[in-house]
């Protein structure tokens, strides 16, 4: 009787338990890998901690599965089936580094689709902390060794607010090959390419430098292959950091407004107060209100005094600007102290020195062309 059959029989008869071990049956567990917690055969008294699932720790030699087959014809057939299943979704044959699709592997547009187009994964760059105006995004190249050829990446970005229909308005689209790497994009966007954790893997990054503070932005990325197919979308939504506010200046403006409101307010003083409050940013106005109420609330809070001195219409025009400040930034602007921090961020801007010949695909140009790096 095989030993595993013997153990199975013992388990079926419920003769093996934590309390009653069958005499003559001994189970050895090594530290190279431990049994899962569901297996009670390897429990040892006093050591009842949960153990992870065993993993393969030693590999003596790596060979393709089809290499284990001795017959040449069977081996080649098995190799072709494995290659087709892995690279061509089992709907085509691998020819050098591309897939020849079967007749039933075409989409509704008549384009072959047996070779899958992997979607890129867009993420925030861990090397650049998002600020009030600067955000850095990156993704790994999804170009497979065999199959479809990625010709471009398209990155869309837009600011999301209550006035924008997020489904209808897609925002501004940037072609990584035609706009960013060619240098045709605006000075507010910079792109670069480096190696990922694996030397053979390319890491693409895009830096947006002119975003609005305290704004909600949506970034969408998809890959395009040489046949015009689009991959699935990868999306990152984030809110930029709160804008820089000069706290001393805000306190000076609060004192100025109090002096203009104090006593009899002439038409000239009313207009001066109105112009002053309309010229500052929404975040600065929020901080001015905070300082005014902190020092002069006993004479009436900022909202009431503005309505009383300027009239309901002008006061409404001023106060509705406070609605533009997000709840996160409004919480920070109520803090007792505000500290500012300025950092410089070096980055590389790459520009190609060669004109891309017509008819050549982008991925070969990207790997072979000469680029000039500018340290900003």
Secondary structure, 3 states (H helix, E strand, C coil): CCHHHHHHHHHHCCCCCCCCCCCCCCCCCCCCCCCCCCCHHHCECCECCCCCCCCCCCCCCCCCHHHHCCCHHHHHHHHHHHHHHHHCCCCEEEECCEEEECCCCECCCCCECCCCCCCCCCEECCCCCCCCCCEEEEEECCCCCCCCCEEEEEEEEEECCCCCCCCCCCCEEEEHHHHHCCCCCCCCEEEEEEECCCCCCEEEEEEECCCCCCCEEEEEEEEEECCCCECCCEEEEEECCCCCCCHHHHHHHHHHHHHHHCCCCCHHHHHHHHHHHHHCCHHHHHHHHHHHHHHHHHHCCHHHHHHHHHCHHHHHHHHHHHHHCCHHHHHHHCCCCCCCCCCCCCCEEEEECCCCCCCCCHHHHHHHCCEEEEEC
